[in-house]
Amino acid sequence: LAIGQDNFDIPALIAKLRERRVSMVQSKPQFTLIYDTPNWLWANHHLSSPPPAISSNNQ
């Protein structure tokens, strides 16, 4: 999932991602994490790791 010029236009970007989810969820269900959680930007780069908040709480 590439993020381009609108990375600072978060509401518009999330709206685009939610539209894409309809088609993407069929092949990559795990991508819903990116759209459904406040950490979607983080999840885009670290799908297999726990959120930073959880990591710091556990240490």
N, C-alpha and C positions, 0 to 999 in steps of 0.2 A: 504493500500500500504506500504509494508515493504521496508526500505532502509538499505542495508547491507554494506558489506566491501567496495563497490565502492562509498560511499557517497562523497568522495573527487575527484572522477573522473567525474566531472559534465558533460562534453560533452558526454561521453559514457553512463552515467546514463540517460540523457535526450533522447538520441537515443533509449535506451531500452524502456523508457516510451512512446515515440511516437509510437513505434511498438505495444505496448500493447493497446494503445488508440483505435486502429482499432476495437478490440474485446470488449473493455470495454465501449465504447461510446454508444453501443446499450442498455446496462442495466443501466449505470450510467453517463448520459450526463454531469452532473456537474463536473465530474472528469477532463474534458478538461481544466478547470481552472488551474489545477496543471501543465499541460504540456504546455499551451499556453501563460502563463504570466511569467515575471521575478520572481514573487513571488511564483512560484510553490512549493518550499520547505515549505514556510510559509503556503500556502493554504492547503497543505497536513495535517496540524495540526489544522487549524482554518478556515475551509470552510465556517462557518456561520458568521464570523466576518469581518469587514472592514480591509483593509491592514494597517499596522502600520503608513505608511506615511499619509494616509487619516485621520486616527484617530488623529494624532498629529496636522494636519492642521486645523481640526475642533475645537480643544480645545483652 
